Amino acid sequence: MKKITQPKSAALRYLRDKYIGNDPETLDALAEERLNSTIAQQVYDLRKEAGLTQAQLAEKVGTTGSVISRLEDADYEGHSLSMLRRIAASLNKRIEITFVDMEPEEALT
């Protein structure tokens, strides 16, 4: 079972207590949603930085615009490492994955 630590700021404590609580499953679900959102934002940001439309990126990657659209959707949960690698390669980028300890309040920031 995860160790539950107290958020450092009063605002984060209030939000956690009012909306999330200390339930490890809820905190895990929130962390997963946050990760999905972060991946979607990164794909979007990289595409915009490259000055590409979704259709143009899709052509470079060898997929369809609807796939790119789904990847840029914060609610999408089907990110595959192979597709993210294809996107990275098409934009002359590489993917780095790190494993770090997570504190429950990180899901709120």
N, C-alpha and C positions, 0 to 999 in steps of 0.2 A: 504494500500500500504506500502511496506517495505521502511524503511529509507535507503538510499544509502549512505554509508560512503566511504571516500577516502582510498585506500590502503596506508599502511604506507611506503612502499619502492617504489622508482622510478621504479624499474623493474616491480613490480606488477601493478603499475599504467599504465605503457606502455602496458603490455600484456592485461590488462583489456580494455584500450582504443582502442587498435588496433584490438583485436580479439573478445572481448565480449561486451564491452559497458556497459551501466547502465540499460539495459532492465531487469526488474525483472523476466520475464519468462525465459530469457536466463540464468540468474544467477541461477534460480531454477533448470533448466534442467542440468546445469553443476554440481550443488550440488548433484542431483540424480545420475548422472553418477559417481561422486566421491564416493558416498555411495555404489553403486553396485561394484565398483572396490575394495573398502575396504573390503566388505563382502567376495568377491571372494578370495582376498589375505589372509584373516584370515582363511578361510576354508582350503586353500592350505597349509598355514603355520602350522596349527594344525595337518593336515594329515601327513605332512613331519616330524614334531616333534615326532609324534607317530610311525614313521618308517613304514607307511602303503602305499600301492599302492591305486589307486582309487578303484580297484576291491575289495581289502581287506576292505577298509572303507565301501564301498557299502554293503558288506556282513554283517558287524557289524551293520549297520544301517537298513538293510532289504530293500535295493533298488538295483538299477543297477549301474554299473560303469559309464554309460552315464549320469545318473542323477548327480553323483558327478562331472563329467567332466563339465557339464553345470554350476553347482554351483561355480566352480572354474574359470569360464569364466567371465572376467570383463564386457563383453557386456550383460550378462544375467540379465534380469529384473524380473524374476519370483520367487525370493527368498520367501519362505514361512516360517513363524515363526515356524510352527510345524516341518518342515524338519530340520531347523537349530537347534531346540531343540533336535531332534533325534540324529543329528551329535554330538552335545555337550555332550549328555548323554553317547553316545557310547565311547567318549574319556574322560569320567570322568570330564567333564567341565559343567559350567552353563552359561547361557546367561544373560547379564545385558543390559538393554535398558535405556538410559537417554535422556531427552529432554533438549536441550540447545539453547540459542539464537545464531543465526548464523550471522556473518558479511559477506558481499558479497566477500570480499577478501579471505576468508577462502577457497572458491572454487578454488582459484588459487594456494594454497600452498600444 
